[in-house]
Amino acid sequence: MSEVTISTRGLSKRFGEVTALDAVDIEARAGAVLGLLGHNGAGKTTLVHILSTLSQPSAGSATVAGFDVRTQGAEIRRRIGVTAQHTAVDNRLSGTANLVLVARLLGARPKAARNRATQLIEAFDLTAGANRPASTYSGGMRRRLDLAMSLVADPVVLFLDEPTTGLDPVSRVNLWEIVEGLVRQGTAVLLTTQDLNEADRLADRITVLSKGRVVASGTTAELKAETGRRSVHVSVERDRLARAASALRQHGYPPTVEQQGPTLVIGVDASAELARMVQILVAAEVPIDGLALSEPTLDDVYLALTSAASATATESGSSPHTPVGVS
Ligand SMILES: Nc1ncnc2c1ncn2[C@@H]1O[C@H](COP(=O)(O)OP(=O)(O)OP(=O)(O)O)[C@@H](O)[C@H]1O
């Protein structure tokens, strides 16, 4: 297995009364994407700030590229790239000038800085806008430039904070392909995102944070298998909808009604339940127009995990979160 490039043990951060991170353990590896998911305020940015040495932990330990975040910040900063939600692009400068500026700030000589800028401009498909001000760029170009700027020093660890927010579908896929290319070359990526399609596509492993705690971690397949439920979708004629819903409910399969179709959706734990539902509907004399069994999506998993975490918090008073299932 590839080498561990980010590791945290019992990492905690308090801001006065607020515990933003509570004994967090994560691990990210070279050549892989770790997806960090969590609701607003879950602690994602706090974690990225500590790992990128912008702030210090209150307790616990963390290493990035083998260096300690508490004592070896300069070593870490030399080896990481950060693309934050607020772009680092200077709008008055051209794409090339932005890249040269970053390279010079990192200590490159003028010629080496220009060469690196040209390389990145080509790699990120920015040639057309290389010499005009970034203020004239489209959202996709600006995001690509932002990412290119975080890669000037060829980082071994890349922090991507919601990298495709606000991009159109084509620009989004372009950016995903760029990230996949970097990962193939061995970069470790820590990706925070609210976009579960993005996490599903890019992340090799996912850690879910809720109120500062890790509530689950695993591959997307593991999370789906352990947490998500499969669902049966039954289409019936509209005038049989009420009868079908009532028959299923009576037998312990309360459906959700989707008016489009119309379709009844029922969560199931085993595929054998599909046959049972057909029997129930046949017995109730409801003709079935369509039938499908669908796998859980990452959305289902995320909702199940975060609602389980909130329920635990409510039951146990102020202190939340028994980690669920997967580890
Ligand atoms: N400097 C600070 N002072 C006080 N509280 C803070 C500070 N920074 C973060 N917090 C609190 O810590 C908690 C975690 O915040 P954080 O920004 O890490 O969450 P997040 O998961 O990144 O959320 P979002 O998705 O909204 O960016 C929140 O309750 C937040 O209000």
The ligand as a Gaussian input file, in Angstrom:
#p B3LYP/6-31G(d) Opt

LIG

0 1
 N      -11.864000      31.275000      14.837000
 C      -12.934000      30.709000      15.383000
 N      -13.447000      31.148000      16.543000
 C      -14.527000      30.562000      17.103000
 N      -15.174000      29.497000      16.576000
 C      -14.707000      29.006000      15.413000
 C      -13.575000      29.577000      14.746000
 N      -13.356000      28.876000      13.607000
 C      -14.309000      27.916000      13.556000
 N      -15.114000      28.000000      14.657000
 C      -16.242000      27.110000      14.960000
 O      -15.773000      25.767000      14.859000
 C      -16.764000      24.933000      14.280000
 C      -16.209000      24.263000      13.022000
 O      -16.067000      25.239000      12.002000
 P      -15.428000      24.934000      10.575000
 O      -15.317000      26.242000       9.865000
 O      -14.195000      24.135000      10.737000
 O      -16.555000      24.032000       9.912000
 P      -16.724000      23.558000       8.388000
 O      -17.012000      22.095000       8.457000
 O      -15.533000      23.960000       7.599000
 O      -17.992000      24.355000       7.912000
 P      -18.365000      24.980000       6.447000
 O      -18.755000      23.810000       5.593000
 O      -19.516000      25.861000       6.787000
 O      -17.162000      25.730000       5.936000
 C      -17.981000      25.804000      14.031000
 O      -18.825000      25.698000      15.151000
 C      -17.372000      27.204000      13.961000
 O      -18.315000      28.184000      14.326000

